[in-house]
Every structure is written in structure tokens, then in C-alpha cells.
Amino acid sequence: MSEQGMDENMEMDFSSGLAAFEAKHFSRAMQLLSPVAEYGNEQAQHMLAIMYQNGLGVVRNDEYAFRWMLASAEQGYPIAQHGIGFMYLEGECADKDGKKAAEWFEKAGEQGLQGSLTTLAMMYEQGNGVEQNSEKAKELYKAAGFDDLA
């Protein structure tokens, strides 16, 4: 759900929550962004995930961090797709699962996230969560802008 689908009050809460988040007033950001995230805004969901994952303005909660990151990622928000990929890759807030990590990095990479393409390339290079494939790794590095590695 984009900002266009929100009513005026939600837009104000989102804007104020974003400002509070950027100013590191995390308790206030949590208060303002929670209803917006519940409403379905993928950016607010991602910010809640970050706050729960790192204990910013709230007690750290891996379950909520994963839930909000996944909700945002499933809506196609590329930064959250990258985030959920790392949760699976590192076994942080989720069970370690290289295959799922690769799937999420691929989705984010398809939307142009160079960091996801690079991480996926490293996974193929090392055979981490995916079958080792140096040609695929080279393709991904090139797609991420590392022409000298291809």
C-alpha cells in the first residue's frame, strides 16, 4: 500500500513518524507508525521491523521484527526483501535458511537493489544456501555493477 491509499490522518502520522524515526525519537516513531503499519503501509512496516529488531524505542522482539519485515517484503518493498533475506541468511529473527535467503535477495535484486545482487553473487560463489555456481556469481556481480569481476 502506497501513501496514496492512506487518508489524511494516516499520511500525517506517517510523515510525523518518519520524522521521529529519522530524529532517533524511536518511542514516538513507534507510537505514530504502528497504526500506519497496521493499515498496511510497507514503509511503516519496515521501520517497525527495524525498531523491534534492534530494540529502538521498544524492547527487542525477534518475532515482531520478523513479522513486520515479512509483511513489508511480501508487499514488494525491496529494502524489506533485502532485510528478510539477511534474517534468513544470518539466522537472526528467523531460522537460518539459505534457500529462502536467496529467494528474497533475488526478489530485491530484480528491483535493482545492488546490495542484494552482490550478496546473492557471494552466496553462489561460496555455495552458501544455493548450489555453488561461479558463472551465476559472475552474472550477478556484473548486474550489481562490478564489471571488473565478470
N, C-alpha and C positions, 0 to 999 in steps of 0.2 A: 504494500500500500504506500503510495507516494503521499507527499504533503498535500497534493491537490485534493485527495479524498477526505481530508480532515476538515472538521468545522473550524470556525474562527477561534474558539476557545482552545481547541487542541493545538492549533497552529501556534497560538501564543505560548501555551505550555511547552511545546516542543522547542520553540525559539528560546524561551527563558531557560529551559532545561539544558539545552545545548550550551548556552552562555555560562550557566552554572558549572557544567561539566568542564568546559574549557578554562574556567577560572579556578578549577580544582575545588569547588564547593560541592563535593560529592553527595553529601546528605541532602542538600537542596535539589541537586540534579536528580537524585533517586526519587524524591517526592514528586517532582514535576514530570519526569519521564515515564514513571510507572504506568499511569493511566494511558499515556500515548502509546506505550509498548503493548499494553493490553488491547488497545484499539486496533493494533496491527501494524504500526509503523516500524519498518525494518531497521531504520537507523536508531530509533529509540531502543529497540530490542537489542541491537548490537551494543549500545552504550551500557545498558543494564547488565549484559553478559560480562563486559569488561569490568564493571564495578564489582559484581559478585565474584568474578574470577580472582580479583586482586584485593578484595576486602576494602574497597574505596567507598566510604560513607555508609557501609553496611558490613556485617560480619561476613567474611569469606564463605561462600556456599557453592561448592562444585556442581551440585545438582541444578541449582538455579542458573549458574553460569552456562552450563551445557544446554539447558532448556531454552534459554533466551538466544544463545548463539545459533542453535539449530533452527529455531523459529525464523530468525533473520536470514540465515543461509538458505532455508527452503523457499524463501520468497525471492531468492536470486540476488541478494545483496553480496557482491563479490568479496568485500573485506571480511564479512562474516563467514563466507565459504572458506576463505583462507584460514580464518580463526578456528573453525571447526576441524579443518584439515590438520592444523597443528595440535589440537586437543587429541585427536586420534593418533597422530604421529608420535607424540610425546607421552601419551597415556595420562594427560592432565585433564581432569574433569570428566574423562571418559576412559573406557578400557582401551588399551593400546591396540590399534588395528590399522596396520599399514595399508591394507587394501582399501578401506574406507577413506583413509587419509588421502590416498592417491586420487580417488574419485572426486573428493571435494577440491583438491588442488587443481584437478583437471577442469572442473566447472568454473572455478575462479580464473584459471588461465585462459579459458575460452572467452572470458570477458575482458581479457587484456591485462590481468594482474601479473606483472613481470616476476614478482617475488614468488608467486605460486608456480609459475613455469620453471623458475630456477630451482625451487625446492623439488618439484616433480622430476626435473632433469637429474638432480643429485640422487633421488630415490632410484631412478633407472640405472644410473651409473654404478650405484652401490648394490643394487638388487635388494633394496630395503622396502618391503611391503609389496613389491612388484617383481616380476622376473627381470633379472639383470639384462639390459639391452643398451649397449653403448651407442648404437645408431639412433635409437629413440632419444637417448640422453642428448646427443649432439643436435638433433632436430629441435628439442625443447630449449636447449641453450641458445640456439640460433633465433628461435621465436621470441626468446626473452631479451634479445639484443646483444648477445655475446657472439658476434660473428667470428671472432678470432679462435673460438673453441670448436667451431664446426669444421 
